[in-house]
């Protein structure tokens, strides 16, 4: 007998710059993964092409489940403005200013609920991931998505807090370093995203030594004594701790969860808390800073849970 049930299954997708992940969960009560798939986004080919890629993924999911869902939760960088229905502040250039939810619903024939990717990461890890497993009594969870962009999400009592302007948790655009020479995609200079995103860290390393290297290799070279790599990771931990101390002073969360490509760097968990402590109001900081558990599908899980 099939485990799929059109009345209970939750469908979620994570629309990223490079890939789109889709997942079908058994139900809100039993969040077992029934199906998952990842395909390339090909966002450089434009908005209409991205819509078609989501449709391609949904067709594959429907083929596996044997039915078309009534609803789809979709996570993406940026914020869907309730008043206009347009997406703003996204680092996927072709999506900026587009009526993403409406266009997807029309193309897919499925009601589509769009949520911020960092919000979905935080929701997924709170209900299904590391927070649910290790800190089940946590009331205030701040989630961080550190990848090609920098995002954040806030979950209180198991629910996403979006805020009046839909931008709660956008710590990536804290104005932190006025001396930063490279502009952020948002148009300002000195945003944490322009300092700590994967492209920014790789650019910093290249500017020091002249050789381009991926972030994972930079971490390995730091352990081997490469001075440029060590400077890059020192920059990461210092600005990471400084930026997060601002949030700790305001929110004082029970847990901080880090996901995305940069979340694998061990210094965020060893050195990061000490830097946070040096900046918070009384230099006392005991909040657990932990790596997300759900991996590449964490955001897609959270997108599915938007429907629960």
Secondary structure, DSSP 8 states (H G I E B T S, - for coil): --S--TTT-EEEEEE-SSEEEEEEES-SSS--EEEEEEEE--GGG-HHHHHHHHHHHHHHHHHHHTS--SEEEEEESSEE-TTT--EES-SSGGGTT--HHHHHHHHHTSEEEEEEHHHHHHHHHHHTSHHHHH-TT-SEEEEEEESSSEEEEEEETTEE---TTS-TT-GGG-B--TT--SB-TTS-BSBTHHHHSHHHHHHHHHHHHS----HHHHHHHHHTT-HHHHHHHHHHHHHHHHHHHHHHHHH--SEEEEESGGGG-THHHHTHHHHHHHHSTTS----EEEE-SSGGGHHHHHHHHTT-
